[in-house]
């Protein structure tokens, strides 16, 4: 999957061949102690990544402890669960890197090739943002991303752009739509990048069918609230948590 959006505001001086952009990989996580370590290890090993920041969003398990135990990872524990958008913004605020690279904490099969492919269009100045789309991991996650590619948690974008997105602290799981809508609304270029052979743990697998389904409903509700508010008012709701 690839997509280009008309470029009206993208500054082509970002980047130049003589400037090496710095990269901060940010992994927001809530109670992901069982899954986060391989993701962090892959990011630390990637030569393009300058720093890795794991933001434990009020986790009640050992997520922060596990993350801190991975050499090269900066682990941050938020005192309470504030939502994915707030965790991502916190990670963006504690770095000064040029490019933010976001990955979910429950990925299975993340490799340096995936990381390289996601960063390349931004490094080359071909896109303001890239969105990673699962392909060939397993049918459930492949199908979900085929029909809803704009809500992927795997993406790279310029930090200066991310920090201009309004109200990300309050959109919860609507954060993916918030980023995608902002980039498109401002006429910047975004590209879909296939991430082959990668998948993620589903909520039902992590929490059981009852709790997992409930968590999925909350996620979809927050996304729906964001979309309705954006379509009606051109802005995210004040708080959808």
N, C-alpha and C positions, 0 to 999 in steps of 0.2 A: 504494500500500500504506500502510495506517495501522494502528497498534496502540496501545492504551492498556492499561496494567497498573495494577491497583488501587493506590491511593496510601495507604500506611500511615505513611510516615516523612517524606515530602517537606515541607519547610518552605515554606509559602506566602508567607513574607516575602521569599523569593528569587524574582524580584526584585520591587520595587515600581515603580510608574510614575514615581516621582521619582528612582529610582536607575538610572543608566546603567551596565550591567555592562561591565567591560573584557574584551577578548578577545585571546588569544594563539593564533595559528595555528602549529601544529607539524607539520613535514613530516619524518618519518623516512625516510632514504634510504641504500641500499647500492648503490654503483656505478651511479648514475642521472645521470651528467653529461650524457648526451644528451637527457634528458627533463625534468629538474627545473625549468629556467628558466621556461617558460610558466606552470607551476603557481605558482611564487613570485611572478611578476609579477601574476597575477590576484589573489593574496592581498594583496599590497602595495596594489593599487589599490582594494580593497574598503573603503568608509568605516567599516564596523563593526569592522574588524580594527585593533587598536592596535599589535601587534607580530607579526613573522613570524620564526619560528625554524626553521632547517633543521639537522637533526642527521644528519651523515654517520656512519653506523654502521661505522666501520673501513673505509671505501671505499678501494680501491686505484687508482681513477681520479681525475678532477678534480671530483668531485661537490662537495666543499667549496669549491674555488676558483670554480666556476661560481656556486654559491649566494652566496658572498661578493661576487661581482661584480654582484649585483642590488641596486640602491639600496634601502635600507630593510629588508634582510634581515640577521638575526644568524645567522651560520654557525658551527656547532660541529663539530669533528672529534673523534670518539671514537678512541682509539688502537688499538682492536681491534674486530672484529665481535662484538657482544654479543647481537644479536638485536633484532627489531622492538620487543618490549616494553620492553627496556632503553633503547632510543633514545627511545621515547615518554616514558618516565619521566624521562629526563635532560632532555628539553625542558620537561617540566612543572615540574621542580625549579629551572630557571633563570628562571622567570617568577613573578609574583605576580598574574597576571590572574585574574579571577573565572571566566571560561569558557575551556575549551580546545577548539580547533577543529582536528581532525586530518584531514589529507588525504594520500593516497599521492602519491609523487613522479612517478609515470609516467602521470598522468591526461592525457587528450586531450579538450579542449573545455570546461575549467573556466571559468565566467564568474562575474561578480559576482551574478547572479541565483541561481545555485546556492548561493553562500556566504550570501546573505541568507536564502534559504528554509531552509537548515539551521540558522541561528541563531535565526530568528524564534520558534519555539515555546519555546526556552529563555529568550529575552529576555522573552517575554510571561508566563512562569511556568506555561506549559501542560505543560512536560516538564522532567525532570531531564536527559534525554539525547535526542538525535535521531540517527537512523541514515540516511545517504543511500543511496538505491537507484537504480542505473542504469536508465534507461528510454529507449529510442529511440536509443541510441548505436550499438550493433551487437548482433546476436543472441547471440554467444558470451558477452559479459559480461552482457547482459540476462538470459539464461537462468540463468547461474550465480548471480546475485544473487536471482533470483526464488525459486530453491529453497533458497538459503542466505543469507537477508537479514541474519542475525545476525553474519556474519563480514565485513561491509563495513568498509573502512578509512576511510570518510568519515563522520565523526560529530562532534557537539558535545556537551559535557557540562560540568557544574560541576567546577572544579578540585579543590575540597575532596572531592568524591566520588571522582574518579580517584585521588587520593593515598591513599585508604583501601583500595584494592584490593590484596590481599596478593600478594607474590611476582611482581609483573609483570616484574621483571628476568630471571626464569628461564623464562618461558613461551614465549619465541620467537614463532612465528606463532600461538600459542594466545592471544595478547593480545586479539584481537577477541572471542573467546568469554569470556575472563576478564572483560572489561568488561561484556558483555551479561549474563552470568550474575550478576555482582555486583549490577547495577542491578535485575534482576528478583527476585533472592533477597531483596533488602531492600525490596521493594514499592514502588519508585519508578516514576514514569511515564516510559515511553520511547515515542517515536513514529518511525515510518518516514516519510521525506520523499522523494518522487520527485525524482531529478536527471535531467531530460530532456536528451537529446542529448549525453550525456557517456559516455566509455568509458575504458579503460585498456589499456596495452600488456600483452600476455600474456607470460609467462616464455619461452615457446617462440619468440616474436618477438624478444625481447631477447637470448636466449642460444643460440638454435638449438634444433632439436628434441631432440637428445640431452641437452645440458646443461639445457635448459629443462624437459624432462620430469623429469629428476633433481631439479631444484630444486622443482618442483611436488610431487613425492613427499615431499620433506623437509617442505614446508609442510603437506601433509595429515597426515603422520605426527605432527608436533608438535601439530596440532589434535586428532587422535584421542587422543593421550596425555593431553592436557589433559581432554578430555571423559570418558574412562574414569576418570581419577583423581577428577574432580569428582563423577561419578555414584556411584562406589564409596565415596569417602572424604569428599566434601563440600569438597574443597580441591584446588588444583592440585598437580601433582607437584613435587618439590623442584627438579628440573632436567631439561628435556626436550630440551636441545640436543645 
